Amino acid sequence: MLRTVFGYDAFRGEQAAIIDTVVAGGDALVLMPTGGGKSLCYQVPALVREGTGVVVSPLIALMQDQVDALGALGVRAAFLNSSQRLDERREVEAAYLAGELDLLYLAPERLTVPDTVRLLEGGRIALFAIDEAHCVSSWGHDFRPDYLALAMLHERWPDVPRIALTATATAATAAEIVSRLKLEDATQFVASFDRPNIEYRIVAKDEPRRQLLTLLRDEHPGDAGIVYCLSRKSVEQTAAFLNKERITALPYHAGLDAGVRSANQSRFLREPGVVMVATIAFGMGIDKPDVRFVAHLDLPKSVEGYYQETGRAGRDGAPATAWLAYGLADVVSQRKMIDSSEGDAAHRRRLSAHLDAMLALCETVECRRAQLLAYFGQAAEPCGNCDTCTSPPQTWDGTVPAQKLLSAVWRLADRRQRYGAGHVVDILLGNANERVTQLGHTDLTVFGIGTELDANEWRGVVRQLLAQQLLAVADGYGTLVLTESSTAVLRGERTVALRREAPRAARSSSRKKSSAAEAVALDAPGEAVFERLRAWRSATAKEAGMPPYVIFHDATLRQIASSAPTSLSDLGAVSGVGANKLAKWGPAILAVVAG
């Protein structure tokens, strides 16, 4: 099946063991990074076992693309969701009952509909695949209540194997997936979460949209990418800013009309060089292989969410960038959202733990990749491909500045007053502005004792003290208060190490065109063939109404250009060229290669 249908000669990592488990009728929990080949782990067993593989996916908007991709391989796939007309649903239902489908995609909420359950009972089910399984976990970053009902699959179909898959799960999340889905007897497969082709970089905010523009112009001109923002307003403003700067950018958030969202998503998947500016509602299940960068203009709520979102870059294995700009305001706004969130104290503690881990990643002086992997329980050596490895930050003894800042907060508290970071910094710098003077804060003993640092440096101190939990945000207004740990610093019983950002080294021009740094190097004639193949693919995809990568990935086109096949048998030996694609497009490809 792997060779004939998908065009590959060998499985990767634990794919073969996972597939053997499911084919034999066993349950499996698969934790594998984005781009690691999770889909094959249920697609191959669905083709080998008798019956139809039922795939539970939260991604209604992407089901059509997933079905199109399988159709290009000659796999009989369909979906049932609310976007279809009645006659379309009845056609799919009839095909399922007749045993004419290899794979059927369903949204989780459809399994709570009695008619759907009766339909499934009328056919033969090869397996259940529960994609994005972290959605079942309240400890995870993308909880979906509809997933809680999926435990019924085992109760109603005890002999049908189940495979639950996700790209992001800590030990706590994995344990909850097992418990919620009744997968106690499932074999667990945990692949390395490392994505070595992604360069992780985190910078302090300083006109973040301008910083983003520099990144796109200097390092990713003409590349496809995703920019994540926290609010819908920021999404709209950032997309407008980029378009004004002549970068094709489209907005995506839940407040847009569904038709607009669908059209924008379709353009992103089908057109080259489009930048999608989105809230985190966008991206799950996106199969676009050539996303060259993922940028965050606001602090993600958790390391799991950050990993999931950055993992959408570089699925093709070519170099990609994960870039994040964050500042003190991000920390304050996240704390505000946690304090005002619905749910009990335990829920808010979970959110706080997520944020603390994210702040620790932002402020670390160690390898970011190693810290990221450690969060998922995996050890790693320094990677040499993150900002803290390529431009190691210096640390300095910030004990005295920390004491000064904590003292200012304490002195204000002694007057039963609380203020935000800006006011505290003004006091330390001795800024006798109207507000400071009106409030009588020029009389404080800490007024003007912090002139050794400038305002930006003091805000960095505040940010790092918040990250180290030596300072806290008290309410929705961002007012600062001391913590239990502050006392040890004020008494001189604890030192405080702070990071000082090193000046960034000039980036080599080879990084500016990361999309060209593919695995297969081509000479000039080979590059010309590759470009002809890409033009043919674009025209073919447009005519078929599907994303270009559904036809062939760039990596496959490069191998074709490199090997210059002259016959269908030669072309069929190229990785990624399965029997169906060979029969459908082989002659046309050979004609393009021949020139």
N, C-alpha and C positions, 0 to 999 in steps of 0.2 A: 504493500500500500504506500509506504513512504517513497519508494522509488517511482512507482507507476503513476500515482496520483499527484504527489507533491514535488517529485523531481529531485529528491535528496538521496544521497548514498548512505548516510549514517545518522543515527540519532545523536543528540547532544546531551551531555551530562546524564541526568537520571531519567530522561524521557523514556528509554526502553524499559527500565524497571517499573516506572509508573504505568506504562501502557500494558505491560505483562500482568500487573496486579489487577487492573480494571478488566482486561480481556478475560481473565480467569474468574471474574465475578466478585472481586474484593473491592472494598471501599478505600478511598485514598484522600488524604489532605495534602495539597501541594502548595508550598510556599516558594515562589519562584519570581525573580525580578521581571519587570517589564522588558519585553524583548527576548526573554529567555526561552520562549517556545511553549507557553502553557497550552495554547489552543490545540496543538498536535496531540497533547496528552489525552484529550477526549475525542478529537476528531478521528484519529486512527482507530481506537477501540470501537467507535460508533460504526465505522465501516467494516470492521472485522466481525463484530458480534451481530447476531440476528436481531432485526427490529430497527427502530428509530432512536437515535440519541436525542434526548430532550435537554436543551441547554437553557438554564434559567439565567437571564441577564437583565440588569436594570436599565439597559441602554436602548430604549425604543428607537431613538433617533439614528442609531447606528446599525440596527438590524438589517436594513436593506443593503448596506455596504458589505456586511459580513456574509450575507447570502449571495451577493454578487461575486465576492471573492471566491467562495466555494463553487459557485456555478462555473466560473472560469476554469476551475480544476476538473470539472465534470462531476462534481458531487451534487447529489439531489438534496438541496436544502431549501427551507422555507421558514417563514415566521408567522406568528399570530399576535397582532397587537391592535390597539385602538385606532391606529392610523389607516387601517384598511376598510374598504367598503364591504358590505355584507356578502356580496357575490365572491369577492376575493377570499374572504375568510372561509366560505363554504368550499371553495376550490381546494384550499390548503387542507381543510379537514378531510375532504374526500380522498386526497392523495395520501394522507397519513393512515386513514382507515384501510386503504388498499395496499399498504405496505410499500408505497412508492417514494418514501422520503428516507434519506440517510440521517438528516439532522433537522430538528424543529426547534426554533428559538421562541422562548416565551418570557414575558416580563413576570416578576414574582407575584405581582398582584393578580395576574390571571389565574394562578393556581388556587386562589381563594374563591373562584367562581365555580359553582357546582357543575355547570355545563362543560367547563374545561376538564374537570376531573373525569366526568363521564366519557368525554371524547378520548382521553388518554387510556381509559380502561377498555375502550373498544379496539385498540390497536396493540401492537407488540413493542415494548420499550426495551431498547438495548442498554441504556444507562441514563442516569441523571447527572448532568454537569452543572454545578452551582458556581457560576463565575462571579468574581468580585466578592468572594465569601466574607471578607472583612466587614461588609455591610450589615452582617448579623450581630456584630459586637458593639455594645455600648461603650466599651473601652477604646474601640478603634476611632477613626477620624471621619467616617462617612456612614453613620448608622442609618439603616432603612427599616422601619418597623415591619414592612411587608415580608422581609426575610425571616422573621420569627416564625412564620407559618410553615416554613420549609421542612420542619421536623416531621410533618405529616407524610412526606414522601416515603420515609422508611417504614412508617406504620402501615401505609396503604399498599406499598409495593416492597415488602421485605426482601424479596429475592433479586431485586434490580440493583446493580452496583451504583454507588454514588461517588463522584469525584468533586471535591470542593477546592477551588483554586483562588489564590490572591497573590498580589505582588507586595503587599505590605502587612506584616503581622509580627508584633513582638510576642514574647512567650505568653503574656497576659491575653492578648488578642487571640492567639492560636487556641489557648485553653478555652476561651469563651466560644469560639467557633465550634470546637469539639462538643462542648456541652449543649449549646443551642441546637445544633443540627444532629445530635445523637450519633456522633461519629467516634464513640469511644473505642470501637474495634477497628477503626480505619488505620491503614499504614500511613505514617507521616513521612513526607519527603521535603526536606529543607535544602534548597540550593543556595549557593552563595549569593548574597544581595549586592555584591560588588558590580558596579558598572564602570570599568576602568577607562572607557572612552569618554566619559563625562568629566569635564573640569569644573569643580565646585569653587565658586567665588562669592564672597559676601563683603559688601562695602558699606561704609557709613553714608547715610543719605546726605546729599548736598545738591539740591535741585535734581531730584531723581529722574525726571523725564529727560532732562538734558544729559544726565549720565547714561540713561538708556539709549538715547540717540547716538551718543558717541560709541557705545558698544555695537550698535547695529551698523553704523557707517564704517567703523574701523575694522571690525572683525567679521561681520555677517552681512555684507552688502548682497542684496538679492536672495537671501536665505529665508526659508520658511521658519517660523518660530511662534511661540506662545508667550504672551505677557499676562501675568496674573495680577489683578488688583482686588482689594478687599470689598470695595463698594461699587454699585452700579454707576454712580456718578463719576467715579474715578475711571471706570472702564470707558465711558463715553468721552470723557475729556482727553484721556490718553490716546484713544483711537483717532480723535480729531486732530490732536497735536501731531501724531505721526503722519497722518495724511497731508497735513499742511507742510510737513517737511519732505513730502514726496516719497513716502514709504507706504505701500498699500497695506492698510490695517482695517480690520473689521471688528465691530464690537459683538460680544456675546454675554448675555446675562438673562436671568429669569424674567426681568421686566419687559423684555422685548417681545413683540408679537411672535408666536410660534413659527409662522411662515418665514419671518425675517431671520430668526435663529437658524432654521433649517437651511435657508439659502446661504447664509454666511458660512455655516459649517461645510456645506457642499463646496463652496468656492475654496475654502481652506484645504479641503481634501483633494480637490481636482486641479487647482491652478498652482503653478510654481511661484515661490517667493512671497506668499501671502502671510502676513503677521496677524494672528488672532489675539485680540485683547479681551480678556474674559475674567469673570469671577470663577471660583473653583467649581462652579456648576458645569464647566466645560472640560472635556478631556478624557474622562474615564472611558476606557475601551477604544480610544483613538488608535487606529492601526497604522497611521501615516509613518513610514519608516525614516523619512528624511527631514524631520524636525531638527534643525541645527542648534537651536537655543531655546531655553525656557527661562524667562526672566520674572522675578517677583518684585513688584514695586511696594509691597506691604508684607509685613512679617506673617508667615504661615502660622496657623494655630497649633500645629504639632509637627514633630519630626516625621511621623508616619505620613501625614498629608504632604509635607515638603518632599519626601522621598517619592511618593506616588506621582506628584506633579512633575518633578524634575525628571523622573524616569520616562516621561513622554518624549524626551530628547534622545536622538541618536540610536533609535531602535535598529538601524542598519549597521551598527558597529563602528561607523565613522566618527571622527572627533565631534564633540558637541559641548555646549557651554550651559551650565546651570548658574545663573547670576541672580543675586539677591541684594537689594538695597534696603537697609533698615535703620531706624533711628529711635530716639527716646520716645517720640510721640506714638510709635507703634506699640511700645511696651505699655504705655499708659492706656491706650485705647483697648488693647487686649485685656488688660486687667479690668477695665470698666465693663467690657462685655461679659467677662466671667462673673463679676459681682452682680450684674443685672440679669444673668441668665436664668431661665426657668430650670427647675429641678432642685433636688435636695442638696444638703451639704456635701454628701459623698460625690455627687455629680460635679459640683464646683471644685472639689479637691482633685478630681481626675483632670478637669480642664486646666487647673493650675499646674499639675504635674506635667502635662503636655507642654504648656508654655515654658516652664522652667527648663525642660530638656531642650526646647528650641532655642532659648536664650543661651544655654550652655554651648550649643553648637555654634552660635553666632560669635560668642566671645572667646572661644577656645584659642590657645596659642599652639595647640598640637595639630596634627594632620586632621583636616575636616573629614576625609573619607574614613579614616580609622575611627573617629568618634561616631560618625554616622552608622558604621557597621557594628560598632560596640553597642549601640542602642538596640540593635536587633540580635544581640547576643553572639556576634561573630568577631573574632580577633583579626587584626590586619596590621601590617607594617606601614610606615609612612609611604604615601603613594607617589609623591613627586609630581602630581597632576592636580593639585588644588592650590589656592592662593597662599595658605599658610606653609606649604612645602616650597613653592617657587619664590615667595617673598616673605620669609619668616618674620612675624611681628616681634618686636622687642618687648620685654616686660620691664616694668619699673616698680619701685617701692612706692605705692600710693597711699601708704598708711597715714601720713600727715594730711594730705588733701582729703582723704576719707574722713579723718577726725574733724577737720574743719567743716566739711559739709554736714556731717551728722550732728555736729555741735549746733550749726545754724538751725537745723530742723528741730533739735531739742529745745533751743532757746525760744523758738516760736511756739512750740508746744507748751513751754512753761508759762507763756502768756495766754494759753488756751486758744492758740491760733494755728491754722494749717494753711500752707500755700504750695503751689506747684513748683516745678523745677526752675522755671524762668525767674520767679521772684526770689527764690533762694540764691540763685546764681548772681542776680543783681546785688543782693546784700553782700555776698562774698567779694564781688568785684568793686564794691564801694560806689555803685551807681546811684547817686542821690536823685533819682527821677521823681516825678510828681507822686507816684503811688507809694514808693518807698518812704518818701519824706512825710506824706500825709499820714501814713500809718505809724510814724514815729520809729521806724526801724533803723534809722541812722544812729540811734542811741544804743543799738545792740552791740555787745562786745565783739561780735564776729563781723561787724560791718567793715568791709575793706581789707579783710585779712587774707584774701585769696587772689591777689593780683599776679601771682607767679604763673597762673594759667589764664588762658583767654576763655571767652564764653563757650566756644565749641568744645574746648578741652574739658571744661567743667560739666558740660552736658554728657560728654563721654564718661566722666567719672560717675555721674548719676546713673547712666545706663548700666554701667558695669556693676555698681553697687546693687541695683535692682536685680541683675542677673545672678549675683552672688547671695541674694536674699539678705543683704545687710541693710536694705532699705525696702520700703513697700509703698504701694499706692493705696490710699485709704478709701477712695470713693470715686464716683463717676466724674469728678472734676479734676482728677490727676493730682490731688494733694499728697504730699510726701509725709510718711510717718516712719518712726524707728521700728525695728524688729527686735526679737529677743537676742539675736546675734550682734546687734549694734553695740550693746553694752561692753562687750569684750574689746571691741575696737576703740571705743572712747576711753577705756581704762588702760589702753596700751598693752592688753594681754593677747592681742591678735594682730598680726601684720596683714596688710592687704596688697596683693600683687595685681597690677593693672596692665593691660596691653596697650602698647603704643604702635599705631599703624606705621609700617615701613613704607617709604615711598615706592610706588609700583615701578618695577623695571619696565623699560620699553618692550612692547610685545613684538615678537618677530613677525615679519610679513607672511611667513608660512602659515601663521594662525589665522590670517585674515581671510583665507579661502579654505576653511576647514572642509567645506563640502567636496573639495577636489582631492582631499587626502584619503582616498579610498584604499581598500586592501589591494586591489589589482592596479599596478602602475602601468600606464600606457604610453607608448611613444606618440609622436605627432600624428602619423597615419591612424593609429589606434584610437586616439582622441577624436579624430574626424569621424571614424566609424561609430564611435560611442554617441556623438552628437546626432548623427543621422538616425541611430536607433532610438534616441530619446524623442526626436521629432516624430518618427513613425509612431512611437508609443503614445505621444500626446494626441495625435490625430485619431488613432484607433480608439483611445479611451474616450475622447469627446464624442465620437460616432456611437460608441456603445453606451454612453451615459454613465461611466464609472470612473473612479479615481485611477490615474496612471499606474500607481503601484500595484493595483489589483492584477494588471497584465503582467508586468515584471518589475522587480526592484532594480534600482540602479546597479547593485552589486552583480546581479545576473547579466544585465546589459554589458557591464564592463568585462565580465568573463567571456561573453560572446565576442565582443570587440577584440579581446586579447587572443582568443583561440582561432578566430576567423574561420568558422566551420563552412564547409563547402557541400555538405550533404545533411539530410535529416538525421541520419544516425550520429554524425558528429555533433549536431546541435542537441540531440537528445541526451548526450553525455554531459552537458553543462548543468551544473547544480542549479536547481530551481526551475528546470524545464521538464514538466511532467508530460505524460502521454497526451492528455487532452489539449494542453497548450501547444504541444508540438504539432498535433493534427490541425489545430485551429489557425495557428499563426506561423508555423514553421516555414512554409514556402515564402511568405512575405518577408520574414526575417532574413532568410538566405538571399533574397533579392536586394535587401537594404545593404547587407554586408558586401555583396558583390559590387555594389555601387551602380 
